[in-house]
Amino acid sequence: MRGVELVKVGTHDISTGRWQVDTDDLRSVVDAFRAGVLRKPVVKLGHVDDRFDGTPSFGYVDNLRIASAGRTLLGDLVLPRWLADAAPMHWPDRSVEALQGFRDTTGREWPLVLTGVALLGSTNPGIDDLASLQELVAASSGRVTLRTPTPARNNHSTIVLVAAARRRRAHRKLR
């Protein structure tokens, strides 16, 4: 899955408290990744309790980069086919795991280093303005995604995929 939004600049209420992310943090993540400070961040299904440290990873994050005028961290999720197919429906959101103030073996300190991405199903993400994997798949397939407002009691957007018009347009005969 290419171009998955992982982190955005801003203040986020996450499980460990309030987290302020700035452009320097995103730059640190990319620089540390390119320097090979740690292994490629793993992809997990949900956040895992430290007591169960034998939990498998289901892939990794590659090609970390910054987009949206320096305000969004993107990465490519390298996953087994079955998980890539299932993730948009069953784990549409995600949450990052990172180390702050990480000192590498040379003594260099990195403000932020990405260690993992947890795919989330029923749990709400701490960074709530990331595009869902459903939206990413719809955009990459060439389908149009329309977002409609929902009642105030429901904060989730309703997603409507419009593919029929595109198919008709692509298969019409020219005279």
Secondary structure as the mmCIF struct_conf table of DSSP 4:
data_model
#
loop_
_struct_conf.conf_type_id
_struct_conf.id
_struct_conf.beg_label_comp_id
_struct_conf.beg_label_asym_id
_struct_conf.beg_label_seq_id
_struct_conf.end_label_comp_id
_struct_conf.end_label_asym_id
_struct_conf.end_label_seq_id
BEND BEND1 GLY A 3 GLY A 3
STRN STRN1 VAL A 4 LYS A 8
BEND BEND2 VAL A 9 VAL A 9
STRN STRN2 GLY A 10 ILE A 14
TURN_TY1_P TURN_TY1_P1 SER A 15 THR A 16
STRN STRN3 GLY A 17 VAL A 21
HELX_RH_AL_P HELX_RH_AL_P1 THR A 23 ALA A 35
TURN_TY1_P TURN_TY1_P2 GLY A 36 GLY A 36
BEND BEND3 VAL A 37 LEU A 38
HELX_LH_PP_P HELX_LH_PP_P1 ARG A 39 PRO A 41
STRN STRN4 VAL A 42 LEU A 45
BEND BEND4 GLY A 46 GLY A 46
HELX_RH_3T_P HELX_RH_3T_P1 ASP A 50 PHE A 52
TURN_TY1_P TURN_TY1_P3 ASP A 53 GLY A 54
HELX_LH_PP_P HELX_LH_PP_P2 THR A 55 SER A 57
STRN STRN5 TYR A 60 ALA A 67
TURN_TY1_P TURN_TY1_P4 SER A 68 ARG A 71
STRN STRN6 THR A 72 VAL A 78
HELX_RH_AL_P HELX_RH_AL_P2 ARG A 81 HIS A 90
STRN STRN7 ASP A 93 ARG A 103
TURN_TY1_P TURN_TY1_P5 THR A 105 THR A 106
BEND BEND5 GLY A 107 GLY A 107
STRN STRN8 GLU A 109 LEU A 120
BEND BEND6 GLY A 121 THR A 123
HELX_LH_PP_P HELX_LH_PP_P3 ASN A 124 PRO A 125
BEND BEND7 GLY A 126 ILE A 127
TURN_TY1_P TURN_TY1_P6 ASP A 128 ASP A 129
BEND BEND8 LEU A 130 LEU A 130
HELX_LH_PP_P HELX_LH_PP_P4 ALA A 131 SER A 132
HELX_RH_AL_P HELX_RH_AL_P3 LEU A 133 SER A 140
TURN_TY1_P TURN_TY1_P7 SER A 141 GLY A 142
STRN STRN9 VAL A 144 THR A 148
TURN_TY1_P TURN_TY1_P8 ALA A 152 ARG A 153
BEND BEND9 HIS A 156 HIS A 156
HELX_LH_PP_P HELX_LH_PP_P5 SER A 157 SER A 157
STRN STRN10 THR A 158 VAL A 162
HELX_RH_AL_P HELX_RH_AL_P4 ALA A 164 HIS A 171
HELX_LH_PP_P HELX_LH_PP_P6 ARG A 172 LEU A 174
#
